[in-house]
């Protein structure tokens, strides 16, 4: 996890929230750095800022974007759009480590959406800021809209990691909004200025991508009367297009870390790559979450893909069921909800998140075992577990749990237990249920 050493001054947050391009120039800012993806927003904003007299430096973090075959092409596009330079920064390893934390905490927003975009933003900012400092760039811009969650995530991560860094959000600049009220105007602008955007006019939605997952939003997806089947999965297939045959996948966990798939020892990044390939083929992790409550208070519709997160996350959840007793389970579920909300709202770096993650560490250390799951048409089913002391040393599933074997459990001992429970049941009947 990214370490945090300083809090955000209140005055800095207030100052930055109202920045527009004219105010930047009045402050003497001539060089700005952008968190750019090479997409429509990045190209539009870069060229627009250049037209206002700013020098622009682009920064793209390599997050294993499955929708981008060649990251160098992003550099070429950004320079063609007016950037003085645009660089690629490694980010796969920290994203994999952060993704593992999401799995270990089962951080699914509103019960369905794995926080693949929310967790990628602080990873992106943490990778970009040191490179900006090396180049004496004191203002970061991004293309997140004023009604979305990412504006908050970029802002808070920057504030927490470097409170002295200015954040400029074009989508909160009245002049930018007046010129570009929507996606169509940006398309027209790029075409009028011969900017090398990827073919986008024909696209019915926009996509944000990293190797943890894809987020498909906007365009025709905003119309809930239209079936989302027009979305073309980028990490697999729709469940109904998946093979009819099931596939059993065996995952070995050691101290909360997946170390092998089907007996093949793999590093963490390879684990995610392999799980994406296997899960995607079976339609795992697509379309599980549809309409959500954004942090700003409006609802949005999206189609999400996260094959590895769903496959690995389901396997880990099954393992937890062996390890956690009832009270630990309740604690875990509560803490999981806290972490999920923190990630979604942009607070991955703050004290509450770090404390919650630390609270789960004793559970994570017990999560050792081998779980086999069966995949079929988008679903992940429990198949088997290596139920031995050696393979799953902290499992609480013992002979005492059996309906067939006695173990150390004496059924007759339950007589007193049930009678004690019966006292409150009888009082309820006599005083409240009208018996």
C-alpha positions in Angstrom: 0.0 0.0 0.0 1.1 3.6 -0.7 2.4 5.2 2.4 1.0 8.6 3.5 3.0 11.1 5.5 1.1 14.3 5.4 -2.5 15.5 5.6 -4.1 18.0 3.3 -4.5 21.6 4.4 -8.0 22.8 4.3 -7.1 26.0 2.5 -5.4 24.0 -0.2 -8.5 22.0 -0.9 -10.6 25.1 -1.1 -8.2 26.9 -3.3 -7.8 24.1 -5.8 -11.5 23.3 -6.1 -12.2 26.5 -8.0 -9.2 26.7 -10.3 -9.8 27.8 -13.9 -7.2 28.3 -16.7 -7.1 32.0 -16.4 -6.3 31.8 -12.7 -3.5 29.5 -13.4 -2.0 32.0 -15.9 -2.4 34.8 -13.3 -0.4 32.7 -10.9 2.4 32.5 -13.5 1.8 28.8 -14.3 3.1 28.1 -17.8 3.8 24.3 -17.6 1.1 21.7 -16.6 1.2 18.0 -16.4 -1.7 15.7 -17.3 -2.7 12.2 -16.3 -3.5 11.2 -19.8 -4.9 8.0 -21.3 -4.6 9.0 -25.0 -8.4 9.0 -25.3 -10.9 11.6 -26.4 -10.7 13.7 -23.1 -7.0 13.6 -23.0 -6.5 14.7 -26.6 -9.1 17.4 -26.3 -7.8 18.9 -23.0 -4.2 18.7 -24.1 -4.8 20.6 -27.3 -7.2 23.1 -25.7 -4.7 23.9 -22.9 -1.9 24.3 -25.6 -4.2 26.7 -27.4 -4.4 28.8 -24.2 -0.7 29.2 -24.1 0.3 26.4 -21.7 3.1 24.0 -22.2 1.8 20.4 -21.6 3.6 17.4 -20.3 1.8 14.1 -20.5 2.0 11.2 -18.0 0.6 7.8 -18.7 0.9 5.0 -16.2 1.2 1.4 -17.5 -1.6 -0.4 -15.8 -1.7 -3.2 -18.3 -4.6 -1.5 -20.2 -6.2 -4.3 -22.2 -7.8 -1.9 -24.6 -4.4 -0.4 -25.6 -2.1 -2.7 -27.7 0.8 -0.3 -27.8 1.3 2.3 -25.0 3.9 4.1 -27.1 1.0 5.0 -29.4 -0.4 7.1 -26.5 2.8 9.1 -26.4 2.6 9.7 -30.1 -1.1 10.8 -29.9 -0.4 13.2 -27.0 2.5 14.9 -28.8 0.5 15.2 -31.9 -2.2 16.9 -29.8 0.2 19.5 -28.5 2.1 18.0 -25.6 5.8 18.9 -25.5 6.5 15.3 -24.3 4.5 12.4 -23.0 6.0 9.5 -21.0 5.0 6.0 -19.9 5.5 5.2 -16.2 5.5 1.6 -14.8 2.6 0.8 -12.6 1.6 -2.8 -13.0 3.2 -4.1 -9.9 1.7 -1.5 -7.5 -1.7 -2.0 -9.2 -1.4 -5.8 -8.7 -0.5 -5.3 -5.0 -3.4 -2.9 -4.5 -5.8 -5.3 -6.4 -4.8 -8.0 -4.0 -5.7 -5.8 -1.1 -9.1 -5.3 -2.7 -9.6 -9.1 -2.9 -8.3 -9.7 0.6 -10.9 -7.2 1.9 -13.6 -8.3 -0.6 -14.1 -4.6 -1.4 -17.1 -4.6 -3.7 -19.1 -1.4 -3.8 -22.8 -1.8 -3.1 -22.2 -5.5 -3.1 -21.5 -6.0 -6.7 -18.8 -3.7 -8.2 -15.2 -4.7 -7.6 -13.4 -1.3 -7.1 -11.1 -1.7 -10.2 -11.3 2.0 -11.3 -11.4 3.4 -7.8 -8.2 1.6 -6.7 -6.4 2.5 -9.9 -6.6 6.3 -9.4 -4.4 6.5 -6.3 -1.9 4.1 -7.9 -1.8 6.4 -10.9 -1.3 9.5 -8.9 1.4 7.9 -6.8 3.3 7.0 -9.9 2.9 10.3 -11.6 3.7 12.8 -8.9 7.4 11.9 -8.5 7.9 12.2 -12.2 6.2 15.6 -12.2 8.5 16.8 -9.4 11.6 15.7 -11.4 10.4 17.9 -14.2 9.4 20.9 -12.0 5.7 20.5 -13.0 3.6 22.0 -10.2 0.1 21.6 -11.7 -1.6 18.3 -12.4 -4.7 18.2 -14.7 -7.0 15.3 -15.4 -10.0 14.6 -17.6 -12.5 13.4 -15.0 -15.9 15.0 -15.2 -17.6 17.2 -12.6 -20.3 14.7 -12.0 -18.2 11.6 -11.6 -16.2 9.9 -8.8 -12.7 10.2 -10.4 -12.5 13.9 -9.9 -12.6 13.2 -6.2 -10.1 10.3 -6.4 -7.5 12.3 -8.4 -8.0 15.3 -6.1 -7.7 13.5 -2.8 -4.8 11.3 -3.8 -2.9 14.3 -5.0 -3.7 16.3 -1.9 -2.7 13.5 0.4 0.6 12.6 -1.4 1.7 16.2 -2.2 -0.4 19.0 -0.7 1.6 21.6 -2.6 0.6 20.2 -6.0 -2.1 22.2 -7.7 -4.9 20.2 -9.3 -6.7 21.6 -12.4 -9.9 19.9 -13.6 -11.0 21.3 -17.0 -14.5 19.7 -16.5 -14.9 22.1 -13.5 -13.8 25.1 -15.5 -16.8 27.1 -16.7 -15.1 28.1 -20.0 -14.2 24.6 -20.9 -17.7 23.3 -20.1 -19.2 26.1 -22.2 -17.1 25.0 -25.1 -17.5 21.2 -24.5 -20.9 20.5 -22.9 -20.7 16.9 -24.1 -18.8 14.2 -25.9 -20.1 15.3 -29.3 -18.5 18.7 -29.1 -15.1 17.1 -28.2 -15.4 14.9 -31.2 -16.1 17.8 -33.4 -13.2 19.8 -31.9 -10.8 16.9 -32.5 -11.9 16.4 -36.0 -11.7 20.2 -36.8 -8.2 20.3 -35.5 -7.1 17.0 -37.1 -6.2 15.4 -33.8 -5.3 11.7 -33.9 -8.0 10.3 -31.7 -8.9 6.7 -31.9 -12.1 6.1 -33.9 -14.7 7.2 -31.4 -17.6 8.7 -33.3 -18.9 5.2 -34.0 -18.5 4.1 -30.4 -21.7 3.9 -28.4 -19.9 4.2 -25.0 -16.6 5.0 -23.4 -14.2 2.7 -21.6 -11.7 3.1 -18.8 -9.3 0.2 -18.5 -6.6 -1.4 -16.4 -5.7 -5.1 -16.0 -8.0 -5.4 -12.9 -11.0 -4.5 -14.9 -12.9 -2.4 -17.6 -15.5 0.2 -16.9 -18.0 0.9 -19.8 -20.1 4.0 -19.3 -21.7 7.0 -21.0 -23.2 7.1 -24.5 -26.0 4.7 -25.2 -25.4 3.0 -21.8 -27.1 5.9 -20.1 -30.4 4.8 -21.7 -31.6 2.0 -19.5 -34.3 1.1 -22.0 -31.5 -0.2 -24.3 -30.1 -3.6 -23.6 -26.4 -3.5 -22.8 -25.7 -6.4 -25.1 -24.2 -4.0 -27.7 -21.1 -3.7 -25.4 -18.2 -5.7 -26.7 -16.3 -7.2 -23.8 -12.6 -6.4 -23.8 -11.5 -9.1 -21.3 -13.7 -12.0 -22.2 -17.2 -12.8 -23.4 -20.7 -12.3 -22.2 -21.8 -15.3 -20.1 -24.3 -16.6 -22.7 -21.4 -16.7 -25.2 -19.2 -18.7 -22.9 -18.5 -22.4 -23.5 -21.1 -24.9 -22.4 -18.5 -27.0 -20.8 -17.5 -26.3 -17.2 -13.9 -25.8 -16.1 -12.4 -26.5 -12.7 -9.7 -24.1 -11.6 -7.5 -24.8 -8.5 -6.0 -21.8 -6.7 -3.4 -22.1 -3.9 -3.4 -19.4 -1.2 -0.6 -18.8 1.3 -1.1 -16.2 3.9 -3.8 -14.5 1.8 -1.7 -14.4 -1.4 -2.5 -16.5 -4.4 0.7 -18.4 -5.4 -0.4 -20.9 -8.0 -3.2 -21.7 -10.4 -3.8 -25.3 -11.4 -0.5 -26.2 -9.8 1.6 -23.7 -11.7 3.5 -21.3 -9.4 3.1 -17.8 -10.6 4.1 -14.2 -9.6 1.3 -11.9 -8.6 1.0 -10.1 -11.9 1.0 -13.5 -13.7 -1.7 -14.7 -11.4 -3.9 -11.8 -12.5 -3.1 -12.3 -16.1 -3.9 -16.0 -16.0 -7.1 -15.5 -14.0 -8.2 -12.9 -16.4 -7.7 -15.3 -19.3 -9.5 -18.2 -17.7 -12.3 -16.2 -16.1 -12.8 -14.0 -19.2 -13.3 -17.1 -21.4 -16.2 -18.2 -19.2 -17.8 -14.8 -19.0 -16.9 -14.4 -15.3 -17.1 -11.0 -13.8 -19.0 -9.1 -16.5 -22.3 -7.2 -16.0 -22.6 -8.0 -12.3 -23.3 -4.4 -11.3 -25.6 -2.1 -13.3 -26.8 1.1 -11.6 -24.8 2.6 -8.7 -24.9 5.6 -6.4 -22.0 8.0 -7.3 -20.3 9.9 -4.5 -21.7 13.2 -5.8 -25.2 12.0 -5.3 -26.4 11.0 -8.7 -26.9 7.5 -10.1 -25.0 6.1 -13.1 -25.2 3.0 -15.3 -22.2 1.1 -16.3 -21.1 -2.3 -17.5 -18.1 -3.6 -15.7 -15.6 -6.4 -16.4 -13.3 -7.9 -13.8 -12.7 -11.6 -14.6 -9.6 -12.1 -12.4 -11.1 -10.1 -9.5 -14.3 -12.2 -9.6 -12.4 -15.5 -10.0 -9.8 -14.9 -7.4 -12.2 -13.0 -5.1 -14.7 -15.9 -5.1 -12.0 -18.4 -4.4 -10.7 -16.3 -1.5 -14.3 -15.9 -0.1 -14.7 -19.7 -0.1 -11.4 -20.0 1.8 -12.6 -17.4 4.4 -15.6 -19.5 5.0 -13.4 -22.3 6.3 -11.2 -20.0 8.4 -13.6 -17.4 10.0 -15.8 -18.1 13.0 -19.1 -16.3 13.4 -17.7 -13.2 15.2 -14.7 -12.9 12.9 -17.1 -13.2 10.0 -19.2 -10.3 11.3 -16.1 -8.2 11.9 -14.8 -9.0 8.4 -18.0 -8.1 6.7 -18.2 -4.7 8.5 -14.6 -3.9 7.8 -15.0 -5.0 4.1 -17.8 -2.5 3.7 -15.8 0.3 5.2 -12.8 -0.4 2.9 -15.0 -0.7 -0.2 -16.7 2.7 0.5 -13.3 4.3 1.2 -11.9 3.2 -2.1 -15.0 4.2 -4.0 -15.0 7.7 -2.5 -11.3 8.3 -3.0 -10.0 7.7 0.5 -7.7 4.8 -0.1 -4.8 6.6 1.4 -6.3 7.9 4.6 -6.2 6.7 8.2 -9.5 4.9 8.2 -8.5 2.7 5.3 -5.1 2.0 6.6 -6.5 1.1 10.0 -9.2 -1.1 8.5 -6.6 -3.0 6.3 -4.4 -3.4 9.4 -7.4 -4.8 11.2 -7.8 -7.5 8.6 -4.1 -8.6 8.7 -4.7 -11.3 11.4 -7.3 -12.8 9.1 -5.2 -12.5 6.1 -2.3 -14.4 7.8 -4.7 -17.3 8.4 -5.9 -17.5 4.8 -3.8 -20.5 3.7 -5.5 -23.3 1.6 -6.2 -24.8 -1.8 -9.6 -24.1 -3.2 -11.0 -25.5 -6.5 -13.8 -23.7 -8.2 -16.0 -24.6 -11.2 -16.7 -22.0 -13.8 -19.8 -22.0 -16.0 -21.5 -19.3 -18.0 -20.3 -16.4 -15.9 -20.7 -18.1 -12.5 -18.0 -19.3 -10.0 -19.1 -22.3 -8.0 -17.3 -24.0 -5.1 -16.0 -27.4 -6.1 -13.6 -28.8 -3.6 -11.0 -27.9 -1.0 -7.9 -29.8 0.2 -9.3 -30.4 3.6 -6.2 -31.5 5.5 -4.2 -30.0 8.3 -1.2 -29.5 6.0 -3.1 -27.9 3.2 -5.5 -25.8 5.2 -3.9 -25.5 8.7 -6.3 -22.9 10.1 -9.6 -24.3 8.9 -12.3 -24.6 11.5 -14.1 -27.2 9.5 -13.6 -30.3 11.7 -15.3 -33.6 12.6 -17.3 -31.5 15.1 -19.0 -29.9 12.0 -20.1 -33.3 10.6 -23.7 -34.5 10.6 -22.4 -38.0 10.2 -19.6 -38.2 12.7 -19.7 -37.4 16.4 -16.3 -35.9 16.9 -16.0 -34.2 20.3 -19.6 -32.9 19.9 -22.1 -34.6 22.2 -25.6 -34.0 20.9 -27.1 -34.4 24.4 -25.2 -31.4 25.6 -27.4 -29.3 23.3 -30.4 -29.9 25.6 -29.4 -27.3 28.1 -28.4 -24.9 25.4 -31.8 -25.1 23.7 -33.6 -24.8 27.0 -31.8 -21.5 27.7 -32.7 -20.2 24.3 -36.3 -21.3 24.9 -36.7 -19.0 27.9 -36.7 -15.9 25.8 -38.8 -17.6 23.1 -41.5 -18.4 25.7 -41.4 -14.9 27.2 -41.8 -13.5 23.7 -44.8 -15.7 23.1 -46.4 -14.8 26.4 -45.8 -11.0 26.4 -45.7 -10.0 22.7 -47.1 -12.6 20.3 -50.5 -12.9 21.9 -50.3 -16.6 22.8 
